[in-house]
């Protein structure tokens, strides 16, 4: 899976030589003592609880969800706000995983493979980030028309273009300008030339704008902290270990 995966180290193991205090009811991941009834979270992800009183390892109870106090029980797969989260454990490792997503403006979330509009640009959400796929402009009937990158369209005397900067192909630009292949006039005392449409957002109320320009990065990487976290257990050290006669 693409994305950021965090791998964490192995635990401190208890040996026969360890001498435990009388009130050491459980051992945590790092070998420290915990009392019966204690609950805690390691690395902001792994939730444990001490349910024993014999110095045995604490019980792994689930995964803490990011930016939340909610613990997802071990073995569970739950959908929250439209995106799945899973918490799994076996003899080899503990694993928390969340569905990849794109976050726009810190609040809007999109699924991988979803196309959406943000401002005047059309975007595609991928696991690694979001790509600009095209630009929008308004036609004669004020309907929005999508241009792919490298395409252009006409609205009366105005040419609308969606392309990459020649000097910086990492930036997509949308620009509109008066066509230079058709003669036209705008008499100063005859009102507004209706063949020249207003800009898409209608911010200017004076004479029609004869050019308009917007730009955006072609690719914006996801800034999610991670999509998976794995903690390997001591038993993983025995995987593919050579056998000596």
BALOBA-1460 file (C-alpha; in Angstrom, 3 decimals):
// residues 245
<rec num="1" residu="x" x="0.000" y="0.000" z="0.000"/>
<rec num="2" residu="x" x="1.217" y="3.448" z="-0.856"/>
<rec num="3" residu="x" x="1.439" y="5.945" z="1.936"/>
<rec num="4" residu="x" x="3.264" y="6.365" z="5.171"/>
<rec num="5" residu="x" x="3.735" y="3.297" z="7.376"/>
<rec num="6" residu="x" x="5.306" y="3.573" z="10.805"/>
<rec num="7" residu="x" x="7.196" y="0.578" z="12.175"/>
<rec num="8" residu="x" x="7.938" y="0.390" z="15.881"/>
<rec num="9" residu="x" x="10.538" y="-1.696" z="17.702"/>
<rec num="10" residu="x" x="10.351" y="-4.793" z="19.845"/>
<rec num="11" residu="x" x="9.396" y="-5.033" z="23.492"/>
<rec num="12" residu="x" x="11.557" y="-5.754" z="26.495"/>
<rec num="13" residu="x" x="11.000" y="-9.392" z="27.469"/>
<rec num="14" residu="x" x="10.830" y="-10.852" z="30.941"/>
<rec num="15" residu="x" x="13.381" y="-13.535" z="31.820"/>
<rec num="16" residu="x" x="13.589" y="-15.982" z="34.655"/>
<rec num="17" residu="x" x="16.208" y="-13.767" z="36.326"/>
<rec num="18" residu="x" x="13.853" y="-10.800" z="36.690"/>
<rec num="19" residu="x" x="12.881" y="-10.081" z="40.266"/>
<rec num="20" residu="x" x="9.511" y="-8.330" z="40.352"/>
<rec num="21" residu="x" x="8.169" y="-6.164" z="43.181"/>
<rec num="22" residu="x" x="5.194" y="-7.518" z="45.061"/>
<rec num="23" residu="x" x="2.874" y="-4.916" z="43.533"/>
<rec num="24" residu="x" x="4.053" y="-5.563" z="39.943"/>
<rec num="25" residu="x" x="0.783" y="-7.004" z="38.733"/>
<rec num="26" residu="x" x="1.548" y="-6.586" z="34.981"/>
<rec num="27" residu="x" x="4.496" y="-5.782" z="32.755"/>
<rec num="28" residu="x" x="4.057" y="-3.121" z="30.104"/>
<rec num="29" residu="x" x="5.655" y="-3.021" z="26.666"/>
<rec num="30" residu="x" x="8.888" y="-1.573" z="28.021"/>
<rec num="31" residu="x" x="9.176" y="-3.994" z="30.930"/>
<rec num="32" residu="x" x="7.870" y="-1.568" z="33.537"/>
<rec num="33" residu="x" x="5.473" y="-2.589" z="36.297"/>
<rec num="34" residu="x" x="1.772" y="-1.726" z="36.290"/>
<rec num="35" residu="x" x="-0.905" y="-2.272" z="38.877"/>
<rec num="36" residu="x" x="-4.135" y="-4.158" z="38.332"/>
<rec num="37" residu="x" x="-6.812" y="-1.911" z="36.804"/>
<rec num="38" residu="x" x="-4.352" y="0.478" z="35.149"/>
<rec num="39" residu="x" x="-5.024" y="1.516" z="31.553"/>
<rec num="40" residu="x" x="-2.729" y="3.474" z="29.226"/>
<rec num="41" residu="x" x="-1.847" y="4.220" z="25.606"/>
<rec num="42" residu="x" x="1.616" y="3.757" z="24.065"/>
<rec num="43" residu="x" x="2.836" y="5.999" z="21.234"/>
<rec num="44" residu="x" x="-0.634" y="7.598" z="21.022"/>
<rec num="45" residu="x" x="-1.899" y="4.409" z="19.310"/>
<rec num="46" residu="x" x="-1.706" y="1.181" z="21.357"/>
<rec num="47" residu="x" x="-4.157" y="0.820" z="24.256"/>
<rec num="48" residu="x" x="-3.312" y="-1.582" z="27.106"/>
<rec num="49" residu="x" x="-4.897" y="-2.608" z="30.376"/>
<rec num="50" residu="x" x="-3.579" y="-4.524" z="33.374"/>
<rec num="51" residu="x" x="-6.092" y="-7.241" z="34.261"/>
<rec num="52" residu="x" x="-3.729" y="-9.670" z="35.998"/>
<rec num="53" residu="x" x="-1.806" y="-9.758" z="39.275"/>
<rec num="54" residu="x" x="0.982" y="-12.228" z="38.486"/>
<rec num="55" residu="x" x="3.470" y="-10.050" z="36.610"/>
<rec num="56" residu="x" x="2.350" y="-11.248" z="33.179"/>
<rec num="57" residu="x" x="2.287" y="-8.946" z="30.100"/>
<rec num="58" residu="x" x="-0.541" y="-6.394" z="30.017"/>
<rec num="59" residu="x" x="-3.501" y="-7.051" z="27.734"/>
<rec num="60" residu="x" x="-3.658" y="-5.236" z="24.402"/>
<rec num="61" residu="x" x="-7.207" y="-3.861" z="24.153"/>
<rec num="62" residu="x" x="-7.262" y="-1.802" z="20.949"/>
<rec num="63" residu="x" x="-6.027" y="1.153" z="18.907"/>
<rec num="64" residu="x" x="-6.518" y="4.812" z="19.756"/>
<rec num="65" residu="x" x="-8.003" y="6.722" z="16.825"/>
<rec num="66" residu="x" x="-6.060" y="9.835" z="15.731"/>
<rec num="67" residu="x" x="-7.268" y="13.136" z="17.179"/>
<rec num="68" residu="x" x="-9.777" y="11.277" z="19.347"/>
<rec num="69" residu="x" x="-10.148" y="9.630" z="22.742"/>
<rec num="70" residu="x" x="-11.974" y="6.694" z="21.175"/>
<rec num="71" residu="x" x="-10.340" y="3.256" z="21.295"/>
<rec num="72" residu="x" x="-11.085" y="0.865" z="18.442"/>
<rec num="73" residu="x" x="-11.269" y="-2.671" z="19.937"/>
<rec num="74" residu="x" x="-8.717" y="-5.188" z="18.706"/>
<rec num="75" residu="x" x="-10.087" y="-7.129" z="15.747"/>
<rec num="76" residu="x" x="-12.573" y="-4.379" z="14.850"/>
<rec num="77" residu="x" x="-13.106" y="-2.625" z="11.529"/>
<rec num="78" residu="x" x="-15.230" y="0.484" z="11.882"/>
<rec num="79" residu="x" x="-16.400" y="3.234" z="9.531"/>
<rec num="80" residu="x" x="-16.227" y="6.730" z="11.012"/>
<rec num="81" residu="x" x="-17.314" y="9.807" z="9.048"/>
<rec num="82" residu="x" x="-17.340" y="7.700" z="5.878"/>
<rec num="83" residu="x" x="-13.795" y="6.287" z="6.212"/>
<rec num="84" residu="x" x="-12.836" y="2.867" z="7.602"/>
<rec num="85" residu="x" x="-10.392" y="2.203" z="10.448"/>
<rec num="86" residu="x" x="-9.086" y="-1.211" z="11.510"/>
<rec num="87" residu="x" x="-7.218" y="-2.580" z="14.523"/>
<rec num="88" residu="x" x="-5.662" y="-6.030" z="14.257"/>
<rec num="89" residu="x" x="-3.307" y="-8.192" z="16.300"/>
<rec num="90" residu="x" x="-1.668" y="-11.606" z="15.999"/>
<rec num="91" residu="x" x="1.379" y="-13.341" z="17.448"/>
<rec num="92" residu="x" x="3.701" y="-11.436" z="15.142"/>
<rec num="93" residu="x" x="2.511" y="-7.827" z="15.259"/>
<rec num="94" residu="x" x="-0.073" y="-5.196" z="16.199"/>
<rec num="95" residu="x" x="-1.460" y="-3.108" z="13.360"/>
<rec num="96" residu="x" x="-3.615" y="0.004" z="13.084"/>
<rec num="97" residu="x" x="-4.714" y="1.119" z="9.618"/>
<rec num="98" residu="x" x="-6.973" y="3.850" z="8.265"/>
<rec num="99" residu="x" x="-8.422" y="4.451" z="4.825"/>
<rec num="100" residu="x" x="-6.316" y="6.869" z="2.744"/>
<rec num="101" residu="x" x="-7.984" y="10.184" z="1.990"/>
<rec num="102" residu="x" x="-7.418" y="13.709" z="0.752"/>
<rec num="103" residu="x" x="-8.076" y="16.599" z="3.123"/>
<rec num="104" residu="x" x="-8.924" y="19.947" z="1.516"/>
<rec num="105" residu="x" x="-8.657" y="23.177" z="3.489"/>
<rec num="106" residu="x" x="-8.318" y="21.171" z="6.693"/>
<rec num="107" residu="x" x="-11.973" y="20.134" z="6.846"/>
<rec num="108" residu="x" x="-13.228" y="18.607" z="3.578"/>
<rec num="109" residu="x" x="-12.313" y="14.940" z="3.033"/>
<rec num="110" residu="x" x="-12.368" y="12.989" z="-0.230"/>
<rec num="111" residu="x" x="-11.998" y="9.278" z="-0.980"/>
<rec num="112" residu="x" x="-9.223" y="7.869" z="-3.161"/>
<rec num="113" residu="x" x="-10.385" y="7.873" z="-6.781"/>
<rec num="114" residu="x" x="-12.916" y="10.652" z="-6.197"/>
<rec num="115" residu="x" x="-12.964" y="13.628" z="-8.557"/>
<rec num="116" residu="x" x="-14.087" y="16.958" z="-7.172"/>
<rec num="117" residu="x" x="-14.100" y="20.672" z="-7.808"/>
<rec num="118" residu="x" x="-12.227" y="23.166" z="-5.654"/>
<rec num="119" residu="x" x="-12.390" y="26.726" z="-6.907"/>
<rec num="120" residu="x" x="-11.974" y="26.829" z="-10.658"/>
<rec num="121" residu="x" x="-10.013" y="23.551" z="-10.861"/>
<rec num="122" residu="x" x="-11.037" y="19.885" z="-11.145"/>
<rec num="123" residu="x" x="-9.075" y="17.506" z="-8.901"/>
<rec num="124" residu="x" x="-8.498" y="13.750" z="-8.530"/>
<rec num="125" residu="x" x="-7.774" y="12.272" z="-5.077"/>
<rec num="126" residu="x" x="-5.056" y="9.581" z="-4.885"/>
<rec num="127" residu="x" x="-3.396" y="7.856" z="-1.927"/>
<rec num="128" residu="x" x="-0.344" y="10.082" z="-2.230"/>
<rec num="129" residu="x" x="-2.193" y="13.359" z="-2.798"/>
<rec num="130" residu="x" x="-4.442" y="15.193" z="-5.250"/>
<rec num="131" residu="x" x="-3.839" y="16.106" z="-8.874"/>
<rec num="132" residu="x" x="-5.331" y="18.865" z="-11.001"/>
<rec num="133" residu="x" x="-7.147" y="17.249" z="-13.922"/>
<rec num="134" residu="x" x="-8.701" y="20.308" z="-15.542"/>
<rec num="135" residu="x" x="-10.188" y="23.807" z="-15.319"/>
<rec num="136" residu="x" x="-13.741" y="25.181" z="-15.458"/>
<rec num="137" residu="x" x="-15.087" y="28.142" z="-17.412"/>
<rec num="138" residu="x" x="-18.575" y="29.519" z="-18.038"/>
<rec num="139" residu="x" x="-20.132" y="29.424" z="-21.498"/>
<rec num="140" residu="x" x="-22.743" y="31.716" z="-23.071"/>
<rec num="141" residu="x" x="-25.561" y="30.209" z="-20.981"/>
<rec num="142" residu="x" x="-23.560" y="30.544" z="-17.726"/>
<rec num="143" residu="x" x="-23.103" y="26.761" z="-17.513"/>
<rec num="144" residu="x" x="-19.746" y="25.516" z="-16.256"/>
<rec num="145" residu="x" x="-17.654" y="23.653" z="-18.835"/>
<rec num="146" residu="x" x="-14.679" y="21.448" z="-17.913"/>
<rec num="147" residu="x" x="-11.451" y="21.737" z="-19.889"/>
<rec num="148" residu="x" x="-8.783" y="19.080" z="-19.583"/>
<rec num="149" residu="x" x="-5.160" y="20.148" z="-19.224"/>
<rec num="150" residu="x" x="-3.957" y="21.259" z="-22.638"/>
<rec num="151" residu="x" x="-7.454" y="22.060" z="-23.902"/>
<rec num="152" residu="x" x="-9.136" y="25.378" z="-24.730"/>
<rec num="153" residu="x" x="-12.658" y="26.588" z="-25.444"/>
<rec num="154" residu="x" x="-14.387" y="29.686" z="-26.779"/>
<rec num="155" residu="x" x="-17.110" y="31.841" z="-25.317"/>
<rec num="156" residu="x" x="-17.924" y="34.536" z="-27.836"/>
<rec num="157" residu="x" x="-14.806" y="36.617" z="-28.310"/>
<rec num="158" residu="x" x="-13.009" y="35.106" z="-25.329"/>
<rec num="159" residu="x" x="-10.656" y="32.125" z="-25.464"/>
<rec num="160" residu="x" x="-10.398" y="30.012" z="-22.291"/>
<rec num="161" residu="x" x="-7.279" y="27.864" z="-21.810"/>
<rec num="162" residu="x" x="-6.200" y="25.250" z="-19.255"/>
<rec num="163" residu="x" x="-2.534" y="24.273" z="-19.488"/>
<rec num="164" residu="x" x="0.794" y="23.892" z="-17.692"/>
<rec num="165" residu="x" x="3.323" y="26.653" z="-17.269"/>
<rec num="166" residu="x" x="6.095" y="26.153" z="-19.797"/>
<rec num="167" residu="x" x="8.729" y="27.256" z="-17.302"/>
<rec num="168" residu="x" x="7.185" y="25.323" z="-14.409"/>
<rec num="169" residu="x" x="5.195" y="22.212" z="-15.409"/>
<rec num="170" residu="x" x="4.369" y="21.656" z="-11.742"/>
<rec num="171" residu="x" x="1.785" y="24.460" z="-11.958"/>
<rec num="172" residu="x" x="-1.523" y="24.354" z="-13.834"/>
<rec num="173" residu="x" x="-2.908" y="27.659" z="-15.077"/>
<rec num="174" residu="x" x="-6.321" y="28.749" z="-16.294"/>
<rec num="175" residu="x" x="-6.426" y="31.956" z="-18.306"/>
<rec num="176" residu="x" x="-8.965" y="33.786" z="-20.454"/>
<rec num="177" residu="x" x="-8.174" y="36.417" z="-23.018"/>
<rec num="178" residu="x" x="-9.824" y="38.210" z="-25.918"/>
<rec num="179" residu="x" x="-9.362" y="36.360" z="-29.188"/>
<rec num="180" residu="x" x="-6.928" y="38.035" z="-31.542"/>
<rec num="181" residu="x" x="-8.242" y="36.293" z="-34.659"/>
<rec num="182" residu="x" x="-11.635" y="38.091" z="-34.730"/>
<rec num="183" residu="x" x="-11.950" y="41.907" z="-34.923"/>
<rec num="184" residu="x" x="-14.261" y="43.579" z="-32.411"/>
<rec num="185" residu="x" x="-15.047" y="47.000" z="-31.012"/>
<rec num="186" residu="x" x="-16.444" y="48.318" z="-27.737"/>
<rec num="187" residu="x" x="-17.769" y="51.881" z="-28.406"/>
<rec num="188" residu="x" x="-17.342" y="53.975" z="-25.242"/>
<rec num="189" residu="x" x="-20.834" y="55.506" z="-25.548"/>
<rec num="190" residu="x" x="-22.796" y="52.409" z="-26.545"/>
<rec num="191" residu="x" x="-22.712" y="50.411" z="-23.326"/>
<rec num="192" residu="x" x="-21.038" y="47.046" z="-22.802"/>
<rec num="193" residu="x" x="-20.114" y="44.665" z="-25.591"/>
<rec num="194" residu="x" x="-22.215" y="41.635" z="-24.678"/>
<rec num="195" residu="x" x="-19.903" y="39.370" z="-26.655"/>
<rec num="196" residu="x" x="-17.323" y="39.799" z="-23.896"/>
<rec num="197" residu="x" x="-18.492" y="37.739" z="-20.894"/>
<rec num="198" residu="x" x="-17.843" y="38.709" z="-17.333"/>
<rec num="199" residu="x" x="-15.251" y="36.741" z="-15.345"/>
<rec num="200" residu="x" x="-16.446" y="33.518" z="-13.753"/>
<rec num="201" residu="x" x="-16.850" y="35.010" z="-10.261"/>
<rec num="202" residu="x" x="-18.367" y="38.343" z="-11.401"/>
<rec num="203" residu="x" x="-16.248" y="40.272" z="-8.923"/>
<rec num="204" residu="x" x="-15.774" y="43.206" z="-11.291"/>
<rec num="205" residu="x" x="-18.909" y="45.204" z="-12.136"/>
<rec num="206" residu="x" x="-17.324" y="47.692" z="-14.568"/>
<rec num="207" residu="x" x="-16.462" y="47.066" z="-18.209"/>
<rec num="208" residu="x" x="-15.890" y="43.412" z="-19.158"/>
<rec num="209" residu="x" x="-12.504" y="42.041" z="-18.207"/>
<rec num="210" residu="x" x="-10.498" y="41.058" z="-21.247"/>
<rec num="211" residu="x" x="-8.293" y="38.595" z="-19.419"/>
<rec num="212" residu="x" x="-8.494" y="36.408" z="-16.354"/>
<rec num="213" residu="x" x="-5.898" y="34.194" z="-14.745"/>
<rec num="214" residu="x" x="-5.857" y="31.532" z="-11.992"/>
<rec num="215" residu="x" x="-3.238" y="28.910" z="-11.140"/>
<rec num="216" residu="x" x="-2.689" y="25.972" z="-8.795"/>
<rec num="217" residu="x" x="-0.050" y="23.372" z="-8.063"/>
<rec num="218" residu="x" x="-0.419" y="20.386" z="-10.384"/>
<rec num="219" residu="x" x="0.014" y="18.017" z="-7.406"/>
<rec num="220" residu="x" x="-0.539" y="18.570" z="-3.672"/>
<rec num="221" residu="x" x="0.749" y="15.791" z="-1.414"/>
<rec num="222" residu="x" x="-1.386" y="14.460" z="1.409"/>
<rec num="223" residu="x" x="-0.215" y="15.652" z="4.811"/>
<rec num="224" residu="x" x="-1.811" y="12.820" z="6.787"/>
<rec num="225" residu="x" x="0.442" y="11.708" z="9.619"/>
<rec num="226" residu="x" x="0.151" y="8.058" z="8.590"/>
<rec num="227" residu="x" x="-2.233" y="5.494" z="7.139"/>
<rec num="228" residu="x" x="-0.788" y="2.476" z="8.967"/>
<rec num="229" residu="x" x="1.189" y="1.834" z="12.148"/>
<rec num="230" residu="x" x="2.779" y="-1.535" z="12.947"/>
<rec num="231" residu="x" x="4.386" y="-2.743" z="16.174"/>
<rec num="232" residu="x" x="6.258" y="-6.025" z="15.820"/>
<rec num="233" residu="x" x="6.185" y="-8.458" z="18.724"/>
<rec num="234" residu="x" x="9.074" y="-10.605" z="20.055"/>
<rec num="235" residu="x" x="7.726" y="-13.656" z="18.200"/>
<rec num="236" residu="x" x="8.564" y="-11.915" z="14.923"/>
<rec num="237" residu="x" x="12.263" y="-12.514" z="15.671"/>
<rec num="238" residu="x" x="11.716" y="-16.214" z="15.003"/>
<rec num="239" residu="x" x="10.443" y="-15.703" z="11.457"/>
<rec num="240" residu="x" x="12.752" y="-17.300" z="8.869"/>
<rec num="241" residu="x" x="15.374" y="-17.979" z="11.515"/>
<rec num="242" residu="x" x="17.981" y="-20.480" z="10.186"/>
<rec num="243" residu="x" x="17.729" y="-23.983" z="11.625"/>
<rec num="244" residu="x" x="21.022" y="-25.380" z="12.918"/>
<rec num="245" residu="x" x="21.580" y="-29.103" z="13.319"/>
